[in-house]
Amino acid sequence: MTPDQKARALPVIDPGRCTGCGWCVAVCAPHVLSLHARGGRKTSALHDAAGCTGCALCALRCPFGAIAMVRRQPPQVLQFC
C-alpha cells in the first residue's frame, strides 16, 4: 500500500471485550493483527497500522463486538505567515 492509499479507518480493539479468540487475526488478509499475551490473557492488537487496508473484515467477524473502525485523522498542516 502506498502512502496515497492509506486506509481511511483503522481498527481499534477494546481489550475489555476482546477474548483473544483469534477470529479477527484469521480474516486479516494483510496480516496486520496479531494476538498478544497481556496480564495472563490473550488479546488482539494492531501491530502494523501502515499496512492496514481498512477493509473492516476484522470488525465484522468479531463475535464480541470488540473492534470498532475509527476514522483516521488527516494530517494537520501548519501554515506560518
PDB file of N, CA, C and O in Angstrom:
ATOM      1  N   MET A   1       0.855  -1.173   0.000  1.00  0.00           N
ATOM      2  CA  MET A   1       0.000   0.000   0.000  1.00  0.00           C
ATOM      3  C   MET A   1       0.900   1.235   0.000  1.00  0.00           C
ATOM      4  O   MET A   1       1.812   1.344   0.820  1.00  0.00           O
ATOM      5  N   THR A   2       0.645   2.147  -0.909  1.00  0.00           N
ATOM      6  CA  THR A   2       1.442   3.365  -0.981  1.00  0.00           C
ATOM      7  C   THR A   2       0.903   4.390   0.006  1.00  0.00           C
ATOM      8  O   THR A   2      -0.224   4.250   0.482  1.00  0.00           O
ATOM      9  N   PRO A   3       1.690   5.425   0.323  1.00  0.00           N
ATOM     10  CA  PRO A   3       1.193   6.448   1.250  1.00  0.00           C
ATOM     11  C   PRO A   3      -0.104   7.109   0.796  1.00  0.00           C
ATOM     12  O   PRO A   3      -0.898   7.549   1.627  1.00  0.00           O
ATOM     13  N   ASP A   4      -0.327   7.184  -0.525  1.00  0.00           N
ATOM     14  CA  ASP A   4      -1.557   7.795  -1.032  1.00  0.00           C
ATOM     15  C   ASP A   4      -2.769   6.884  -0.865  1.00  0.00           C
ATOM     16  O   ASP A   4      -3.904   7.344  -0.992  1.00  0.00           O
ATOM     17  N   GLN A   5      -2.548   5.605  -0.584  1.00  0.00           N
ATOM     18  CA  GLN A   5      -3.630   4.636  -0.465  1.00  0.00           C
ATOM     19  C   GLN A   5      -3.882   4.226   0.984  1.00  0.00           C
ATOM     20  O   GLN A   5      -4.390   3.130   1.221  1.00  0.00           O
ATOM     21  N   LYS A   6      -3.551   5.050   1.939  1.00  0.00           N
ATOM     22  CA  LYS A   6      -3.747   4.702   3.347  1.00  0.00           C
ATOM     23  C   LYS A   6      -5.218   4.455   3.642  1.00  0.00           C
ATOM     24  O   LYS A   6      -6.108   5.074   3.058  1.00  0.00           O
ATOM     25  N   ALA A   7      -5.441   3.537   4.561  1.00  0.00           N
ATOM     26  CA  ALA A   7      -6.811   3.230   4.976  1.00  0.00           C
ATOM     27  C   ALA A   7      -7.456   4.467   5.582  1.00  0.00           C
ATOM     28  O   ALA A   7      -6.805   5.239   6.285  1.00  0.00           O
ATOM     29  N   ARG A   8      -8.727   4.645   5.305  1.00  0.00           N
ATOM     30  CA  ARG A   8      -9.451   5.789   5.867  1.00  0.00           C
ATOM     31  C   ARG A   8      -9.839   5.554   7.310  1.00  0.00           C
ATOM     32  O   ARG A   8     -10.070   6.501   8.062  1.00  0.00           O
ATOM     33  N   ALA A   9      -9.911   4.288   7.698  1.00  0.00           N
ATOM     34  CA  ALA A   9     -10.255   3.938   9.078  1.00  0.00           C
ATOM     35  C   ALA A   9      -9.365   2.786   9.528  1.00  0.00           C
ATOM     36  O   ALA A   9      -8.938   1.957   8.725  1.00  0.00           O
ATOM     37  N   LEU A  10      -9.099   2.756  10.820  1.00  0.00           N
ATOM     38  CA  LEU A  10      -8.269   1.706  11.404  1.00  0.00           C
ATOM     39  C   LEU A  10      -9.038   0.999  12.508  1.00  0.00           C
ATOM     40  O   LEU A  10      -9.887   1.613  13.156  1.00  0.00           O
ATOM     41  N   PRO A  11      -8.759  -0.278  12.734  1.00  0.00           N
ATOM     42  CA  PRO A  11      -9.438  -0.996  13.812  1.00  0.00           C
ATOM     43  C   PRO A  11      -8.889  -0.591  15.178  1.00  0.00           C
ATOM     44  O   PRO A  11      -7.678  -0.499  15.377  1.00  0.00           O
ATOM     45  N   VAL A  12      -9.796  -0.354  16.100  1.00  0.00           N
ATOM     46  CA  VAL A  12      -9.430  -0.096  17.495  1.00  0.00           C
ATOM     47  C   VAL A  12     -10.060  -1.213  18.308  1.00  0.00           C
ATOM     48  O   VAL A  12     -11.269  -1.435  18.248  1.00  0.00           O
ATOM     49  N   ILE A  13      -9.233  -1.909  19.064  1.00  0.00           N
ATOM     50  CA  ILE A  13      -9.678  -3.089  19.801  1.00  0.00           C
ATOM     51  C   ILE A  13      -9.902  -2.739  21.261  1.00  0.00           C
ATOM     52  O   ILE A  13      -9.023  -2.188  21.922  1.00  0.00           O
ATOM     53  N   ASP A  14     -11.089  -3.064  21.757  1.00  0.00           N
ATOM     54  CA  ASP A  14     -11.437  -2.851  23.164  1.00  0.00           C
ATOM     55  C   ASP A  14     -10.926  -4.058  23.951  1.00  0.00           C
ATOM     56  O   ASP A  14     -11.496  -5.143  23.837  1.00  0.00           O
ATOM     57  N   PRO A  15      -9.864  -3.893  24.748  1.00  0.00           N
ATOM     58  CA  PRO A  15      -9.315  -5.038  25.477  1.00  0.00           C
ATOM     59  C   PRO A  15     -10.273  -5.607  26.517  1.00  0.00           C
ATOM     60  O   PRO A  15     -10.120  -6.756  26.932  1.00  0.00           O
ATOM     61  N   GLY A  16     -11.243  -4.832  26.936  1.00  0.00           N
ATOM     62  CA  GLY A  16     -12.235  -5.319  27.889  1.00  0.00           C
ATOM     63  C   GLY A  16     -13.235  -6.280  27.273  1.00  0.00           C
ATOM     64  O   GLY A  16     -13.832  -7.097  27.974  1.00  0.00           O
ATOM     65  N   ARG A  17     -13.418  -6.183  25.962  1.00  0.00           N
ATOM     66  CA  ARG A  17     -14.365  -7.061  25.261  1.00  0.00           C
ATOM     67  C   ARG A  17     -13.675  -8.176  24.489  1.00  0.00           C
ATOM     68  O   ARG A  17     -14.285  -9.206  24.204  1.00  0.00           O
ATOM     69  N   CYS A  18     -12.404  -7.973  24.150  1.00  0.00           N
ATOM     70  CA  CYS A  18     -11.661  -8.961  23.370  1.00  0.00           C
ATOM     71  C   CYS A  18     -11.375 -10.190  24.232  1.00  0.00           C
ATOM     72  O   CYS A  18     -10.885 -10.075  25.355  1.00  0.00           O
ATOM     73  N   THR A  19     -11.690 -11.368  23.685  1.00  0.00           N
ATOM     74  CA  THR A  19     -11.448 -12.621  24.408  1.00  0.00           C
ATOM     75  C   THR A  19     -10.207 -13.348  23.904  1.00  0.00           C
ATOM     76  O   THR A  19      -9.822 -14.377  24.458  1.00  0.00           O
ATOM     77  N   GLY A  20      -9.581 -12.820  22.856  1.00  0.00           N
ATOM     78  CA  GLY A  20      -8.409 -13.477  22.296  1.00  0.00           C
ATOM     79  C   GLY A  20      -8.744 -14.700  21.467  1.00  0.00           C
ATOM     80  O   GLY A  20      -7.917 -15.599  21.319  1.00  0.00           O
ATOM     81  N   CYS A  21      -9.955 -14.740  20.924  1.00  0.00           N
ATOM     82  CA  CYS A  21     -10.395 -15.919  20.157  1.00  0.00           C
ATOM     83  C   CYS A  21      -9.624 -16.074  18.844  1.00  0.00           C
ATOM     84  O   CYS A  21      -9.483 -17.188  18.340  1.00  0.00           O
ATOM     85  N   GLY A  22      -9.125 -14.966  18.288  1.00  0.00           N
ATOM     86  CA  GLY A  22      -8.323 -15.024  17.076  1.00  0.00           C
ATOM     87  C   GLY A  22      -9.066 -14.955  15.765  1.00  0.00           C
ATOM     88  O   GLY A  22      -8.441 -15.043  14.708  1.00  0.00           O
ATOM     89  N   TRP A  23     -10.385 -14.800  15.791  1.00  0.00           N
ATOM     90  CA  TRP A  23     -11.142 -14.726  14.533  1.00  0.00           C
ATOM     91  C   TRP A  23     -10.711 -13.526  13.694  1.00  0.00           C
ATOM     92  O   TRP A  23     -10.613 -13.630  12.472  1.00  0.00           O
ATOM     93  N   CYS A  24     -10.455 -12.405  14.329  1.00  0.00           N
ATOM     94  CA  CYS A  24     -10.040 -11.210  13.585  1.00  0.00           C
ATOM     95  C   CYS A  24      -8.685 -11.430  12.919  1.00  0.00           C
ATOM     96  O   CYS A  24      -8.469 -11.013  11.780  1.00  0.00           O
ATOM     97  N   VAL A  25      -7.782 -12.082  13.629  1.00  0.00           N
ATOM     98  CA  VAL A  25      -6.455 -12.379  13.087  1.00  0.00           C
ATOM     99  C   VAL A  25      -6.584 -13.301  11.874  1.00  0.00           C
ATOM    100  O   VAL A  25      -5.876 -13.128  10.882  1.00  0.00           O
ATOM    101  N   ALA A  26      -7.475 -14.266  11.953  1.00  0.00           N
ATOM    102  CA  ALA A  26      -7.663 -15.237  10.869  1.00  0.00           C
ATOM    103  C   ALA A  26      -8.187 -14.600   9.587  1.00  0.00           C
ATOM    104  O   ALA A  26      -7.821 -15.040   8.498  1.00  0.00           O
ATOM    105  N   VAL A  27      -9.034 -13.575   9.685  1.00  0.00           N
ATOM    106  CA  VAL A  27      -9.613 -12.970   8.477  1.00  0.00           C
ATOM    107  C   VAL A  27      -8.808 -11.787   7.954  1.00  0.00           C
ATOM    108  O   VAL A  27      -9.138 -11.239   6.902  1.00  0.00           O
ATOM    109  N   CYS A  28      -7.777 -11.389   8.655  1.00  0.00           N
ATOM    110  CA  CYS A  28      -6.986 -10.218   8.259  1.00  0.00           C
ATOM    111  C   CYS A  28      -6.039 -10.584   7.119  1.00  0.00           C
ATOM    112  O   CYS A  28      -4.989 -11.184   7.343  1.00  0.00           O
ATOM    113  N   ALA A  29      -6.422 -10.215   5.888  1.00  0.00           N
ATOM    114  CA  ALA A  29      -5.625 -10.564   4.705  1.00  0.00           C
ATOM    115  C   ALA A  29      -4.225  -9.942   4.716  1.00  0.00           C
ATOM    116  O   ALA A  29      -3.267 -10.623   4.350  1.00  0.00           O
ATOM    117  N   PRO A  30      -4.067  -8.678   5.122  1.00  0.00           N
ATOM    118  CA  PRO A  30      -2.708  -8.118   5.137  1.00  0.00           C
ATOM    119  C   PRO A  30      -1.891  -8.520   6.378  1.00  0.00           C
ATOM    120  O   PRO A  30      -0.741  -8.106   6.520  1.00  0.00           O
ATOM    121  N   HIS A  31      -2.478  -9.319   7.267  1.00  0.00           N
ATOM    122  CA  HIS A  31      -1.787  -9.827   8.465  1.00  0.00           C
ATOM    123  C   HIS A  31      -1.228  -8.708   9.344  1.00  0.00           C
ATOM    124  O   HIS A  31      -0.065  -8.749   9.747  1.00  0.00           O
ATOM    125  N   VAL A  32      -2.056  -7.717   9.635  1.00  0.00           N
ATOM    126  CA  VAL A  32      -1.616  -6.608  10.489  1.00  0.00           C
ATOM    127  C   VAL A  32      -2.142  -6.731  11.917  1.00  0.00           C
ATOM    128  O   VAL A  32      -1.830  -5.900  12.770  1.00  0.00           O
ATOM    129  N   LEU A  33      -2.941  -7.766  12.177  1.00  0.00           N
ATOM    130  CA  LEU A  33      -3.430  -8.042  13.528  1.00  0.00           C
ATOM    131  C   LEU A  33      -2.729  -9.284  14.059  1.00  0.00           C
ATOM    132  O   LEU A  33      -2.392 -10.192  13.300  1.00  0.00           O
ATOM    133  N   SER A  34      -2.516  -9.313  15.360  1.00  0.00           N
ATOM    134  CA  SER A  34      -1.917 -10.493  15.984  1.00  0.00           C
ATOM    135  C   SER A  34      -2.426 -10.605  17.410  1.00  0.00           C
ATOM    136  O   SER A  34      -3.005  -9.664  17.953  1.00  0.00           O
ATOM    137  N   LEU A  35      -2.204 -11.765  18.006  1.00  0.00           N
ATOM    138  CA  LEU A  35      -2.594 -11.989  19.397  1.00  0.00           C
ATOM    139  C   LEU A  35      -1.392 -11.742  20.298  1.00  0.00           C
ATOM    140  O   LEU A  35      -0.280 -12.180  20.004  1.00  0.00           O
ATOM    141  N   HIS A  36      -1.629 -11.039  21.394  1.00  0.00           N
ATOM    142  CA  HIS A  36      -0.579 -10.742  22.365  1.00  0.00           C
ATOM    143  C   HIS A  36      -1.054 -11.133  23.745  1.00  0.00           C
ATOM    144  O   HIS A  36      -2.225 -10.956  24.082  1.00  0.00           O
ATOM    145  N   ALA A  37      -0.144 -11.666  24.545  1.00  0.00           N
ATOM    146  CA  ALA A  37      -0.467 -12.000  25.936  1.00  0.00           C
ATOM    147  C   ALA A  37      -0.271 -10.750  26.790  1.00  0.00           C
ATOM    148  O   ALA A  37       0.803 -10.148  26.800  1.00  0.00           O
ATOM    149  N   ARG A  38      -1.326 -10.376  27.503  1.00  0.00           N
ATOM    150  CA  ARG A  38      -1.271  -9.205  28.389  1.00  0.00           C
ATOM    151  C   ARG A  38      -1.926  -9.571  29.702  1.00  0.00           C
ATOM    152  O   ARG A  38      -3.104  -9.924  29.741  1.00  0.00           O
ATOM    153  N   GLY A  39      -1.177  -9.487  30.757  1.00  0.00           N
ATOM    154  CA  GLY A  39      -1.750  -9.760  32.070  1.00  0.00           C
ATOM    155  C   GLY A  39      -2.312 -11.158  32.210  1.00  0.00           C
ATOM    156  O   GLY A  39      -3.322 -11.351  32.887  1.00  0.00           O
ATOM    157  N   GLY A  40      -1.679 -12.136  31.585  1.00  0.00           N
ATOM    158  CA  GLY A  40      -2.141 -13.507  31.715  1.00  0.00           C
ATOM    159  C   GLY A  40      -3.247 -13.922  30.764  1.00  0.00           C
ATOM    160  O   GLY A  40      -3.740 -15.046  30.851  1.00  0.00           O
ATOM    161  N   ARG A  41      -3.651 -13.033  29.848  1.00  0.00           N
ATOM    162  CA  ARG A  41      -4.679 -13.394  28.866  1.00  0.00           C
ATOM    163  C   ARG A  41      -4.298 -12.849  27.500  1.00  0.00           C
ATOM    164  O   ARG A  41      -3.519 -11.902  27.390  1.00  0.00           O
ATOM    165  N   LYS A  42      -4.848 -13.450  26.473  1.00  0.00           N
ATOM    166  CA  LYS A  42      -4.558 -13.027  25.105  1.00  0.00           C
ATOM    167  C   LYS A  42      -5.573 -11.990  24.647  1.00  0.00           C
ATOM    168  O   LYS A  42      -6.759 -12.082  24.962  1.00  0.00           O
ATOM    169  N   THR A  43      -5.094 -11.007  23.902  1.00  0.00           N
ATOM    170  CA  THR A  43      -5.964 -10.035  23.244  1.00  0.00           C
ATOM    171  C   THR A  43      -5.387  -9.747  21.860  1.00  0.00           C
ATOM    172  O   THR A  43      -4.197  -9.952  21.618  1.00  0.00           O
ATOM    173  N   SER A  44      -6.221  -9.282  20.978  1.00  0.00           N
ATOM    174  CA  SER A  44      -5.774  -8.898  19.643  1.00  0.00           C
ATOM    175  C   SER A  44      -5.141  -7.521  19.700  1.00  0.00           C
ATOM    176  O   SER A  44      -5.474  -6.698  20.552  1.00  0.00           O
ATOM    177  N   ALA A  45      -4.217  -7.287  18.771  1.00  0.00           N
ATOM    178  CA  ALA A  45      -3.557  -5.985  18.696  1.00  0.00           C
ATOM    179  C   ALA A  45      -3.233  -5.672  17.238  1.00  0.00           C
ATOM    180  O   ALA A  45      -2.892  -6.560  16.456  1.00  0.00           O
ATOM    181  N   LEU A  46      -3.346  -4.402  16.893  1.00  0.00           N
ATOM    182  CA  LEU A  46      -2.947  -3.924  15.569  1.00  0.00           C
ATOM    183  C   LEU A  46      -1.456  -3.625  15.653  1.00  0.00           C
ATOM    184  O   LEU A  46      -1.049  -2.709  16.368  1.00  0.00           O
ATOM    185  N   HIS A  47      -0.636  -4.388  14.931  1.00  0.00           N
ATOM    186  CA  HIS A  47       0.808  -4.195  15.033  1.00  0.00           C
ATOM    187  C   HIS A  47       1.414  -3.496  13.821  1.00  0.00           C
ATOM    188  O   HIS A  47       2.606  -3.191  13.822  1.00  0.00           O
ATOM    189  N   ASP A  48       0.612  -3.235  12.785  1.00  0.00           N
ATOM    190  CA  ASP A  48       1.126  -2.570  11.592  1.00  0.00           C
ATOM    191  C   ASP A  48       0.032  -1.689  10.984  1.00  0.00           C
ATOM    192  O   ASP A  48      -0.603  -2.070  10.000  1.00  0.00           O
ATOM    193  N   ALA A  49      -0.180  -0.528  11.565  1.00  0.00           N
ATOM    194  CA  ALA A  49      -1.239   0.371  11.090  1.00  0.00           C
ATOM    195  C   ALA A  49      -1.011   0.796   9.645  1.00  0.00           C
ATOM    196  O   ALA A  49      -1.974   0.971   8.897  1.00  0.00           O
ATOM    197  N   ALA A  50       0.232   0.964   9.242  1.00  0.00           N
ATOM    198  CA  ALA A  50       0.528   1.392   7.875  1.00  0.00           C
ATOM    199  C   ALA A  50       0.114   0.340   6.851  1.00  0.00           C
ATOM    200  O   ALA A  50      -0.193   0.682   5.709  1.00  0.00           O
ATOM    201  N   GLY A  51       0.101  -0.928   7.239  1.00  0.00           N
ATOM    202  CA  GLY A  51      -0.272  -1.993   6.318  1.00  0.00           C
ATOM    203  C   GLY A  51      -1.759  -2.288   6.272  1.00  0.00           C
ATOM    204  O   GLY A  51      -2.206  -3.064   5.428  1.00  0.00           O
ATOM    205  N   CYS A  52      -2.533  -1.683   7.163  1.00  0.00           N
ATOM    206  CA  CYS A  52      -3.975  -1.927   7.226  1.00  0.00           C
ATOM    207  C   CYS A  52      -4.670  -1.309   6.017  1.00  0.00           C
ATOM    208  O   CYS A  52      -4.404  -0.162   5.657  1.00  0.00           O
ATOM    209  N   THR A  53      -5.563  -2.077   5.395  1.00  0.00           N
ATOM    210  CA  THR A  53      -6.305  -1.581   4.232  1.00  0.00           C
ATOM    211  C   THR A  53      -7.628  -0.929   4.617  1.00  0.00           C
ATOM    212  O   THR A  53      -8.270  -0.291   3.782  1.00  0.00           O
ATOM    213  N   GLY A  54      -8.043  -1.083   5.874  1.00  0.00           N
ATOM    214  CA  GLY A  54      -9.306  -0.504   6.316  1.00  0.00           C
ATOM    215  C   GLY A  54     -10.521  -1.266   5.831  1.00  0.00           C
ATOM    216  O   GLY A  54     -11.615  -0.702   5.780  1.00  0.00           O
ATOM    217  N   CYS A  55     -10.363  -2.530   5.474  1.00  0.00           N
ATOM    218  CA  CYS A  55     -11.467  -3.314   4.910  1.00  0.00           C
ATOM    219  C   CYS A  55     -12.568  -3.628   5.927  1.00  0.00           C
ATOM    220  O   CYS A  55     -13.703  -3.902   5.535  1.00  0.00           O
ATOM    221  N   ALA A  56     -12.255  -3.592   7.209  1.00  0.00           N
ATOM    222  CA  ALA A  56     -13.203  -3.817   8.315  1.00  0.00           C
ATOM    223  C   ALA A  56     -13.652  -5.267   8.463  1.00  0.00           C
ATOM    224  O   ALA A  56     -14.597  -5.533   9.205  1.00  0.00           O
ATOM    225  N   LEU A  57     -13.009  -6.207   7.785  1.00  0.00           N
ATOM    226  CA  LEU A  57     -13.379  -7.614   7.957  1.00  0.00           C
ATOM    227  C   LEU A  57     -13.179  -8.065   9.399  1.00  0.00           C
ATOM    228  O   LEU A  57     -13.949  -8.878   9.910  1.00  0.00           O
ATOM    229  N   CYS A  58     -12.154  -7.543  10.052  1.00  0.00           N
ATOM    230  CA  CYS A  58     -11.901  -7.914  11.445  1.00  0.00           C
ATOM    231  C   CYS A  58     -13.072  -7.500  12.332  1.00  0.00           C
ATOM    232  O   CYS A  58     -13.527  -8.277  13.171  1.00  0.00           O
ATOM    233  N   ALA A  59     -13.554  -6.281  12.145  1.00  0.00           N
ATOM    234  CA  ALA A  59     -14.672  -5.782  12.956  1.00  0.00           C
ATOM    235  C   ALA A  59     -15.951  -6.556  12.657  1.00  0.00           C
ATOM    236  O   ALA A  59     -16.730  -6.843  13.565  1.00  0.00           O
ATOM    237  N   LEU A  60     -16.167  -6.892  11.398  1.00  0.00           N
ATOM    238  CA  LEU A  60     -17.362  -7.646  11.025  1.00  0.00           C
ATOM    239  C   LEU A  60     -17.324  -9.068  11.569  1.00  0.00           C
ATOM    240  O   LEU A  60     -18.366  -9.621  11.919  1.00  0.00           O
ATOM    241  N   ARG A  61     -16.149  -9.662  11.645  1.00  0.00           N
ATOM    242  CA  ARG A  61     -16.023 -11.055  12.080  1.00  0.00           C
ATOM    243  C   ARG A  61     -16.014 -11.209  13.595  1.00  0.00           C
ATOM    244  O   ARG A  61     -16.355 -12.280  14.098  1.00  0.00           O
ATOM    245  N   CYS A  62     -15.639 -10.187  14.326  1.00  0.00           N
ATOM    246  CA  CYS A  62     -15.528 -10.296  15.786  1.00  0.00           C
ATOM    247  C   CYS A  62     -16.886 -10.620  16.408  1.00  0.00           C
ATOM    248  O   CYS A  62     -17.815  -9.819  16.305  1.00  0.00           O
ATOM    249  N   PRO A  63     -17.016 -11.795  17.058  1.00  0.00           N
ATOM    250  CA  PRO A  63     -18.307 -12.172  17.635  1.00  0.00           C
ATOM    251  C   PRO A  63     -18.639 -11.435  18.932  1.00  0.00           C
ATOM    252  O   PRO A  63     -19.744 -11.570  19.459  1.00  0.00           O
ATOM    253  N   PHE A  64     -17.692 -10.662  19.443  1.00  0.00           N
ATOM    254  CA  PHE A  64     -17.898  -9.984  20.722  1.00  0.00           C
ATOM    255  C   PHE A  64     -18.009  -8.467  20.588  1.00  0.00           C
ATOM    256  O   PHE A  64     -18.121  -7.766  21.593  1.00  0.00           O
ATOM    257  N   GLY A  65     -17.981  -7.954  19.361  1.00  0.00           N
ATOM    258  CA  GLY A  65     -18.083  -6.513  19.147  1.00  0.00           C
ATOM    259  C   GLY A  65     -16.933  -5.743  19.768  1.00  0.00           C
ATOM    260  O   GLY A  65     -17.108  -4.615  20.229  1.00  0.00           O
ATOM    261  N   ALA A  66     -15.753  -6.355  19.779  1.00  0.00           N
ATOM    262  CA  ALA A  66     -14.602  -5.734  20.431  1.00  0.00           C
ATOM    263  C   ALA A  66     -13.810  -4.812  19.510  1.00  0.00           C
ATOM    264  O   ALA A  66     -12.888  -4.130  19.958  1.00  0.00           O
ATOM    265  N   ILE A  67     -14.165  -4.790  18.226  1.00  0.00           N
ATOM    266  CA  ILE A  67     -13.401  -3.987  17.271  1.00  0.00           C
ATOM    267  C   ILE A  67     -14.294  -2.932  16.640  1.00  0.00           C
ATOM    268  O   ILE A  67     -15.361  -3.233  16.105  1.00  0.00           O
ATOM    269  N   ALA A  68     -13.836  -1.697  16.716  1.00  0.00           N
ATOM    270  CA  ALA A  68     -14.533  -0.577  16.075  1.00  0.00           C
ATOM    271  C   ALA A  68     -13.588   0.035  15.050  1.00  0.00           C
ATOM    272  O   ALA A  68     -12.395   0.188  15.310  1.00  0.00           O
ATOM    273  N   MET A  69     -14.119   0.378  13.902  1.00  0.00           N
ATOM    274  CA  MET A  69     -13.317   1.066  12.897  1.00  0.00           C
ATOM    275  C   MET A  69     -13.405   2.561  13.176  1.00  0.00           C
ATOM    276  O   MET A  69     -14.497   3.129  13.220  1.00  0.00           O
ATOM    277  N   VAL A  70     -12.261   3.187  13.362  1.00  0.00           N
ATOM    278  CA  VAL A  70     -12.196   4.605  13.712  1.00  0.00           C
ATOM    279  C   VAL A  70     -11.527   5.357  12.570  1.00  0.00           C
ATOM    280  O   VAL A  70     -10.458   4.981  12.090  1.00  0.00           O
ATOM    281  N   ARG A  71     -12.181   6.415  12.157  1.00  0.00           N
ATOM    282  CA  ARG A  71     -11.677   7.213  11.033  1.00  0.00           C
ATOM    283  C   ARG A  71     -10.293   7.769  11.356  1.00  0.00           C
ATOM    284  O   ARG A  71     -10.058   8.337  12.423  1.00  0.00           O
ATOM    285  N   ARG A  72      -9.409   7.591  10.419  1.00  0.00           N
ATOM    286  CA  ARG A  72      -8.044   8.118  10.552  1.00  0.00           C
ATOM    287  C   ARG A  72      -8.105   9.636  10.434  1.00  0.00           C
ATOM    288  O   ARG A  72      -8.780  10.166   9.551  1.00  0.00           O
ATOM    289  N   GLN A  73      -7.418  10.322  11.304  1.00  0.00           N
ATOM    290  CA  GLN A  73      -7.393  11.780  11.278  1.00  0.00           C
ATOM    291  C   GLN A  73      -6.429  12.254  10.190  1.00  0.00           C
ATOM    292  O   GLN A  73      -5.304  11.763  10.104  1.00  0.00           O
ATOM    293  N   PRO A  74      -6.861  13.201   9.362  1.00  0.00           N
ATOM    294  CA  PRO A  74      -5.948  13.716   8.338  1.00  0.00           C
ATOM    295  C   PRO A  74      -4.805  14.477   9.006  1.00  0.00           C
ATOM    296  O   PRO A  74      -4.995  15.080  10.062  1.00  0.00           O
ATOM    297  N   PRO A  75      -3.632  14.454   8.403  1.00  0.00           N
ATOM    298  CA  PRO A  75      -2.517  15.192   9.000  1.00  0.00           C
ATOM    299  C   PRO A  75      -2.814  16.681   9.023  1.00  0.00           C
ATOM    300  O   PRO A  75      -3.391  17.229   8.083  1.00  0.00           O
ATOM    301  N   GLN A  76      -2.417  17.317  10.095  1.00  0.00           N
ATOM    302  CA  GLN A  76      -2.639  18.756  10.207  1.00  0.00           C
ATOM    303  C   GLN A  76      -1.480  19.492   9.548  1.00  0.00           C
ATOM    304  O   GLN A  76      -0.311  19.180   9.776  1.00  0.00           O
ATOM    305  N   VAL A  77      -1.828  20.458   8.741  1.00  0.00           N
ATOM    306  CA  VAL A  77      -0.821  21.260   8.060  1.00  0.00           C
ATOM    307  C   VAL A  77      -0.749  22.604   8.762  1.00  0.00           C
ATOM    308  O   VAL A  77      -1.741  23.324   8.872  1.00  0.00           O
ATOM    309  N   LEU A  78       0.435  22.921   9.229  1.00  0.00           N
ATOM    310  CA  LEU A  78       0.632  24.209   9.891  1.00  0.00           C
ATOM    311  C   LEU A  78       1.159  25.201   8.870  1.00  0.00           C
ATOM    312  O   LEU A  78       2.114  24.928   8.143  1.00  0.00           O
ATOM    313  N   GLN A  79       0.520  26.350   8.832  1.00  0.00           N
ATOM    314  CA  GLN A  79       0.966  27.382   7.903  1.00  0.00           C
ATOM    315  C   GLN A  79       1.440  28.581   8.708  1.00  0.00           C
ATOM    316  O   GLN A  79       0.775  29.031   9.642  1.00  0.00           O
ATOM    317  N   PHE A  80       2.583  29.077   8.330  1.00  0.00           N
ATOM    318  CA  PHE A  80       3.149  30.235   9.006  1.00  0.00           C
ATOM    319  C   PHE A  80       3.119  31.423   8.059  1.00  0.00           C
ATOM    320  O   PHE A  80       3.294  31.272   6.850  1.00  0.00           O
ATOM    321  N   CYS A  81       2.900  32.595   8.612  1.00  0.00           N
ATOM    322  CA  CYS A  81       2.869  33.815   7.789  1.00  0.00           C
ATOM    323  C   CYS A  81       4.257  34.270   7.446  1.00  0.00           C
ATOM    324  O   CYS A  81       4.425  35.279   6.762  1.00  0.00           O
TER     325      CYS A  81
END
